[in-house]
Amino acid sequence: MTDIEFDILDELYFLQSYDYLLKTLKLNDNLLKRLLLDLIEKGWVKCYGSPTEEEPLESPDFEKDYWNYHYLATKAGLLAHNSNF
């Protein structure tokens, strides 16, 4: 796990918007987008259509709507994050 992946997962113990992550982590848009997609592909992060949805999106149109989603670390992501200390 890279330091940036660690920092992203650190923010995703609770559901967070893309905008929140962008502002808090101070990353450029393209880098954050790529890193989130990598974390999703690893199974460490899930994305949600809104902050009130209880189920993650099954097949999000990430390229089109990544900025509009909310993100949350998965159990696997939290375990990876915690074992990285």
BELFEN-V782168 format. One record per run of one state. SS is the DSSP state (h for helix, s for strand, l for the rest). FROM is the first residue (numbers start at 1). TO is the last residue. If there is no record, write none. Layout:
BEGIN
ss=<SS SS>
from=<FROM FROM>
to=<TO TO>
END
This chain:
BEGIN
ss=<l h l s h l h l s l h l s l h l>
from=<1 3 12 16 18 26 29 43 45 49 62 69 70 74 75 83>
to=<2 11 15 17 25 28 42 44 48 61 68 69 73 74 82 85>
END
